[in-house]
Amino acid sequence: MAPPPRRLLLALFGFLTAAVLATLVAAVYEDQVGLADWHQKYIGKVKQAVYHSQKSGRRRVVVLTEENVIASLDLRSGDIFWRHVIEKNDPIDQLSLSLGKYVVTLSSGGSILRAWNLPDGQMIWETNIQTSTASKSLLHVLSSNKVAKDNLVLVSTGRSIYAVSSIDGVISWRKDFTLDDLEIKQVIQSPENDIVSVVGVAGSSKLALYQLNAKSGEIVKDAQESLPGGLCGETVLGSHDVLIALDQTRSAIFVIEFKGLSLSYNKVRVSNFVQDLSGTVKLLPLMSNGIIALQSSCTVYLLKLKGMDGLEVIHSFDRPAAVSDALAITEKDEAFAVVQHVGSQIEFIVKVTSDLSNEVIREKVDIDQHRGSVQKVFLNNYVRTDKSHGFRALIVMEDHSILLVQQGAVVWSREDGLASIVDVMASELPVEKEGVSVANVEHNLFEWLKGHMLKLKGTLMLASADELAAIQSLRLRSSEKNKMTRDHNGFRKLLIILTKAGKVMALHTGDGRIIWSNFLPFLRASKSGEISSALRIYQWQVPHHRVMRENPSILVVGRSGGDSVSPGVLSILDSYSGEELNSQRFDHSVAQIIPLILKDSSEQRLHLIVDSNSLAHLYPRSPDALKSFIHERSNLYFYSVDIQENAIRGYSLQKSCDLNLEDEYCFSTKELWSIVFPSDAERIAISETRKLNEVVHTQAKISADQDVMYKYVSKNLVFVATVSPKAAGEIGSAAPEEASLVAYLIDAVTGRILHRVTHHGAQGPVHAVVSENWVVYHYFNLRAHRFEIAVIEIYDQSRADNKDVMKLILGKHNLSAPITSYSRPDVTVKSQSYFFTHSVKAMAVTQTAKGITSKQLLIGTIGDQVLALDKRFLDPRRSLNPTQQEKEEGIIPLTDSLPIIPQSYVTHSLQVEALRGIVAIPAKLESTTLVFTYGVDLFYTRLAPSRTYDSLTDEFSYALLLITIAALVAALVVTWVWSEKKELRDKWR
Amino acid sequence: MLLLCVVLIAASGKGFGLPAKTSNTKVILNGGQKVTFARPDGYFAFHNVPAGTHLIEVSSLGYFFSPVRVDISARNPGHIQAALTENRRVLNELVLEPLKEEQYYEIREPFNVMSLLKSPMGLMVGFMVLMVFVMPKMMENIDPEEIKQAQEQMRNSPVPSFSGLLARANS
């Protein structure tokens, strides 16, 4: 047979590519939400909580967190009613309620005052306040006893005080005090008349008192007094006319009385009334009539004010964890809560100021061991049906979780440590044991058929609303995705998450539930207040499951202090159970961690930890690991990017440390090359490399005109972008003439610059992603005043001659020539840039098991959504009018900007608030990649960049298939009978 | 320098069940330098913005806003120029409107017979049905003489069939 004409083939090919192009968008249907994805909302570690007043009848609490989130939570369940995530550069300091219907927040060092509607979180108004100095600001909402329509909010910063109407945010008056260096410490509202007392400290020892008319801001009275010995700045109100201040040494207390115009004070040494006091003390902001609280290193003292003469210890708590603010329960009475650790439980004690000898509540509450110690407690009361007072408290734990304790039990808890993720890693689930067959999933044939009939009805649009709901719940309930074993497609995995608090958690990819959590002891803040920081998490051991019956394990590396020179710590955890197998404290710091591809005989991965003295330490410390490492040592190179010195340096490893101690696991490093950027012209903005575990399937790219281009695929490729120092700031700070961005492609072994391109009039922030033989980076073009995304593709020119089949056959090719980083690579570079609408917060690329599937860029936009953009839109070979051949190859005609197709948002109609990172994990199924996105929220989904070409989708209707088969069989039988009859008839004829 | 603008969101939030509210509309200056929220009436303001060229982005779920380039004149204070960066349209007043609503979900096509018929399976079935019912008719229409002739031809030049080959090999 003659071959089909070429034109026909081309037409067919064109048709196919057109069909593929039509599927560039892989979107979900609305009823598919929650099938393969999950979304979790968090708020972060609570630093302030304000309860709704009793009268409003709503059981809600408004919280402010360290992740700069304000949220309204349901006190019954802990669910979020509304939430706002504020940018990190606008930190909220204080939160208060006004008029029972507004939430007032003060942020950016007292310069922005905002009011939010309490029921729904809508912002009502925003007022900008001129702040002169970077001083601590105070927010004080005046409470009006009268049925007033308006309430004033007082904001004091430095030596100014502002009164802002809480209805519309208009500044009603402003008062600047003339005293130099005045810092307002307290704003006190006298209960009877409209007089506001302002107490400030000027310099280190001068105390000033002003009484202002609350309506107009006029000074009614003022008084000043110098205090001997100076003040440390901590003040607290003892009662409505007594101020307590700590002196500079933190060992004596000033009792300052301000009756009318007169200021009188008395200095009392703390050691006079507190026996065996060690160290300094701290004032706790426990505002209570005549009661103040002092905290020494391990004890909290409650002191009663006895006139001017002194104080008396009335109670002391040893080893308390937290003390709450006082809560007014009646006109005169106030209550406060103390939480203590008792063994594995916590003790929750509530006392009333009128009767301090007795406790209203003393309850022991069981708490999960992996939550650490209590950090804060916020007390709230409610009136029981018998008119007595009941108490509940919000307890903030060391792992950033919050618990609501009521009647001796934890009512609900929130794992808010997940709002501050430091590192993420995927780990496999255990293999399904023999004996447990998969067959029991379809346990009931009838149920199964019924489910499929429902689905069929759904697809034929015949289902009623109830049935649709049933289909949805059936889909969500499908237990298959939540099993605790490895699946054939590799969709079920554990996401191992390291949080800022130092907690390691494993989430199931099926529904995002926590499988295990471990609050690592070495990462917890020690008694001396030393802050540890969690750094990274790595795969430590992945035993070949047929050979070894051991569980895989993970490595957690941290620092036992805040700065980069503090010694490091490591911990090894079992990744199935979370148990700590081993932990170790280094005698060196951690500057860089390099996971090697080498393994020792027990399949532990080798890791090199480089300290701040540029010494490399090998882990695990076993002779076996050392042996395999020594063997490969001469082939190991690494590089470091020094932002401070504006340089990149490459190193090789030397024989051993030149330290005196005999440590054979320590290696000195030798600087091989360095690229120092001129700091007056360029500043390093970003450096990026390929993901270590990335798989490249084909080395060559064949274009439609039968031409072969060899990709320059090198693990040692580093992308570095520098910006001119003037353009290093925000957009709008630099003119186009003085801004430039230089992109470098550097070989990390030799330090050779493979490619360098300058973008004039461009500035950061730069986000980049490196994969296979290409780099994609996002920056701001000042001339066009738009964001741009540029792509650079690198091709190996030295292998470009290997196209001749004859040469390949005759062996006259250079494919077998060793590829080494030392030889000068002959590369060609193609690049192109496109406009992109949005700012970018994070960028990543999809990864698949074998690297065959086409890639998609995952772009975290300013709107906290993740956009999947096909790599074909970022192809330097795109041109305005692609030829017929290029069109067949799938090249899209060039447009000046990249399309934003709403259906290609991976996060569909959800937002991952404060998005920080996107992680793509390959599934076992080649077409599919797992995407985990984190910020304050978490989002997980499955993506198929070229659609699921290797498996049937969940949408596939098995019932329709069965019905078709049944119909065909029936038709067969019927036609067979017919033909038999006809044959018989013919024979009779 | 104070910058006061309005965000307008069409109140027709139908279609994808998203509340057409301004409550979660963020207005972002210079890629995150300052972020503010739109008030219920849509107004927002940035304070202390220096003279120069700035970029305002609006993030509101369900709507596509073009970033706005804002030039604040240093020479004559209060003089502000604004233009959409997407289509270079100059804004006479600082009113930011979404360019379009965003539909995040694919819309399910309602079931219809035509789409089923147009699918590859449908086409195949259609072709088969055609062959089953139309071909015999066509055969009937052909002149019996011609059929005979064709059969004659077939006999004269027999197609070397596999069974024939086998038979020959056996013999």
Boltz contact constraints between the chains, C-beta under 6 A:
constraints:
  - contact:
      token1: [A, 27]
      token2: [B, 106]
      max_distance: 6.0
  - contact:
      token1: [A, 29]
      token2: [B, 105]
      max_distance: 6.0
  - contact:
      token1: [A, 29]
      token2: [B, 106]
      max_distance: 6.0
  - contact:
      token1: [A, 29]
      token2: [B, 108]
      max_distance: 6.0
  - contact:
      token1: [A, 30]
      token2: [B, 105]
      max_distance: 6.0
  - contact:
      token1: [A, 87]
      token2: [B, 32]
      max_distance: 6.0
  - contact:
      token1: [A, 87]
      token2: [B, 35]
      max_distance: 6.0
  - contact:
      token1: [A, 122]
      token2: [B, 23]
      max_distance: 6.0
  - contact:
      token1: [A, 122]
      token2: [B, 40]
      max_distance: 6.0
  - contact:
      token1: [A, 123]
      token2: [B, 37]
      max_distance: 6.0
  - contact:
      token1: [A, 123]
      token2: [B, 39]
      max_distance: 6.0
  - contact:
      token1: [A, 128]
      token2: [B, 47]
      max_distance: 6.0
  - contact:
      token1: [A, 460]
      token2: [B, 111]
      max_distance: 6.0
  - contact:
      token1: [A, 461]
      token2: [B, 110]
      max_distance: 6.0
  - contact:
      token1: [A, 461]
      token2: [B, 111]
      max_distance: 6.0
  - contact:
      token1: [A, 730]
      token2: [B, 30]
      max_distance: 6.0
  - contact:
      token1: [A, 730]
      token2: [B, 33]
      max_distance: 6.0
  - contact:
      token1: [A, 731]
      token2: [B, 30]
      max_distance: 6.0
  - contact:
      token1: [A, 731]
      token2: [B, 31]
      max_distance: 6.0
  - contact:
      token1: [A, 731]
      token2: [B, 55]
      max_distance: 6.0
  - contact:
      token1: [A, 732]
      token2: [B, 30]
      max_distance: 6.0
  - contact:
      token1: [A, 732]
      token2: [B, 52]
      max_distance: 6.0
  - contact:
      token1: [A, 732]
      token2: [B, 54]
      max_distance: 6.0
  - contact:
      token1: [A, 785]
      token2: [B, 69]
      max_distance: 6.0
  - contact:
      token1: [A, 785]
      token2: [B, 85]
      max_distance: 6.0
  - contact:
      token1: [A, 786]
      token2: [B, 85]
      max_distance: 6.0
  - contact:
      token1: [A, 839]
      token2: [B, 31]
      max_distance: 6.0
  - contact:
      token1: [A, 862]
      token2: [B, 28]
      max_distance: 6.0
  - contact:
      token1: [A, 862]
      token2: [B, 57]
      max_distance: 6.0
  - contact:
      token1: [A, 862]
      token2: [B, 59]
      max_distance: 6.0
  - contact:
      token1: [A, 863]
      token2: [B, 59]
      max_distance: 6.0
  - contact:
      token1: [A, 902]
      token2: [B, 102]
      max_distance: 6.0
  - contact:
      token1: [A, 902]
      token2: [B, 103]
      max_distance: 6.0
  - contact:
      token1: [A, 902]
      token2: [B, 104]
      max_distance: 6.0
  - contact:
      token1: [A, 903]
      token2: [B, 106]
      max_distance: 6.0
  - contact:
      token1: [A, 905]
      token2: [B, 104]
      max_distance: 6.0
  - contact:
      token1: [A, 908]
      token2: [B, 104]
      max_distance: 6.0
  - contact:
      token1: [A, 909]
      token2: [B, 104]
      max_distance: 6.0
